[in-house]
Amino acid sequence: MAAAAAAAALSGCVVPPTPYQAASEAPRGSLGYRSVKVEDALVRVEFQGNARTALRVVQAYTLYRAAEIAKEEHAPAFSILEGSFDRQILEGTDTLSRADGAGFEAEDVAVSHPGRGDGPADSVVNLESAPIVRTRSYGMPSPPPRPVYVPTYIYMPATPIVLPQRSLLIRLLPAVPAGAEDRVFVTQKVLDQLGPRIIRPGKK
């Protein structure tokens, strides 16, 4: 009963992954995409998500923003000069909104172990698979298992969370190259492949 109450209280505090948005339009002006023109045809594009945003989503949003900039500048293609990217993201069909292991789900509840020197100070357990702890006794039958204690406060990690971020330096191209190049992307193709999968503020 106490575990269910803790999960209910925690579920209202779960933050969704960062949607596709300009950082300047975000509540604190930091999460989302930003860009700066380095030279006439060189643009630095970045996207930063919160701790619940999957890295693959951050990669996709950064590439999509690069394609938007290329279209605004009437460039039919662009190449990535700096920054890594997984082309397999373009081949997917799923909606780009899921979180990865960086955040905590609603059914995950923090368990604190203050003063313990044999392991981390804190841990997170899933209410559906909470471990059963047996107390140890000598010369006596083992007592029935007791459920792990679940506190009612929200877990606060002891170390800072590194937010997922991707930065790309792109060159806007005046034409689509004749040969296939691994780091060259056709602007409209990227927009067509990622556009329907992008999650914007207020969209589910």
N, C-alpha and C positions, 0 to 999 in steps of 0.2 A: 504493500500500500504506500509506504513511504517512498519506495523507488519510483512508483508511478507518478506520485506527486512531484518528485524532483524532476522527472522527465518532462512533465507538463510545464513546470516553471521554466525549464531550460529551453524548451521548444520555442517560446516567444522571443528568445534572445538570439536565435540563429540568424546570421547575416547571409544573404544570398551572394553568389559570385558576382563580381563586377560586370555590368553589362557593357555593351559597346557604346561609349560616350566620350565626349571631349573632356579632358581633365579640367579644363576651365569651367565646365558645366557641372562638375561633381560637387557634392556638398562641401567638401574640404579642399577642392581644387587640386587633388593629387592623383586620384585614381581614374584611369582612362587613357586616351591617346593624346599625344602632343607631337608636334613636328617643327623643325626649323630648317630653313633653306641655307645650306652651306655655300653653294655657288649657284649659278644659273640652272644647271641641270643636276645638281646634287642636293639631296634632301635627307635629313636625319629624321627617322620616324620611330617613336617609342610608344609602348603601351605598358601600363602597370596595373595589375589587378590586386584585389585584397587576398587575404590568406586562404580563402575558399575558392579561388579561381584556379582552374587547372592550367598547367603550363601550356598544354596544347591549344587551349582556348586563347591564351595570351599570344601565342605564336600566330594563330589564325587572325586575330583582331589586328595585329601589327601589319600583317601582309595585306589584309583588306584595306586598311587605312592607306598603305602605300599605293594600292591600286586606285583608290579614290583620288589621291593627290595627282597621280599620273593622268587620270581622266580630266581633272580640272585644268591641268597644264597641257591638255591635248596631246599627250604622249601615248602612242598605241602600245608601248611596251616599256618595261623598266628592268634593270638588272640590280642584283644585290651585291654590293662591293664589300660590305662588312656585316657580320652577323650570321648566325646559323639558322637554318629552317628545314623542317621536315616536309617534303613534298606530299607525303601520304595524307596529310591533313586535307589537301585539296580534293582527294579522292573519296572522302567520307560523305555521308548523307545525314548524319545525326545533327541535331540542334546543338550549337556550341554554347552550352550553359551549365554543364555539370561541374561539380567541384571534385577535386582530387583529395588525396590524404592529408592535405595541409590543414584542413579545418575539421570541426567536430560536428557529427550529425546530431539530430535532436535526441536520439535514443542513447547517445554517449554521455556519461556522467563522470565527473572527476572524482577520484578517490585520493585523499591526501595521506601521506605517511610521514608526519613530522618527526624529526629526530632519528630516523632510521639511517644507519651508516652503511648498509649493505646494498644500496641501490638508489635509484633516482628518488627525489623527494616527492614526486607526484606521478600519478599515472591516470589513464582513462580507461574505463571499462564500458562494455556495451550491456545494457540492462537485459537484453535477450540472452546473453551468454555470460552473465556475471558469475565469477568463480565461487564455488562453495568451499569454505575454509573449515577444516577439522582441527579442533584443539587437541593437543597432545597430552596424554596422561600416562602414568606409570603404574602398572599393577591394577588398573581399573578399566572397565569397558569404556571404549571410546564414546563420548557423548554424541548426540545427533548433530549433523552439520548445521552450522549457523551461516546465514547469508552474509555477504560482505557488506560492511557499513557504507551507505551512500549518503554523503553530505548534501546539503541543500544549497550550497553556494556554487557559483560558476567557476570553472577551472581557469586560472590565470597562469600561463607558463612562466617558468623562472627565467628563461632566456628569450631574447627578442625574436620575433618571427620574421623571417626573410620573405618579403613579398615577391611574388613572381613578376618578372619584368622581361621584356624583349626589346632590343634596340637594333634597327637596321639602317644602314647607310645605302641609299638607292641612287642610281643614275637614271634619269629619264631619257628614253631613247626616241629619236625622231621617226623610227621605223622598226618593224618587227624583223629581227635578223633572219637571214635565209636558213642557216643551219640551226639545229637544236642545241641549245646551251643550257646547262644545268641550273645556272643562276639567273637566267632570263625568264621573265614572266610576261605573258600577253595580258594587257590591262583588262580588257573586257572579259576574258576567260576567267580571271581571278574574281571579278565582280559577280559573274554569273554562277560560279561554283560556290562561293562563300556567302553571297548576299542572302539567299533564302534561309541560311542557317544562323545568321547573326541575331543575337538577342539584344534589343535596344531597351532603354529605360521604359518601364511600364508594360513591356511585352513579355508574355510567358510562352 
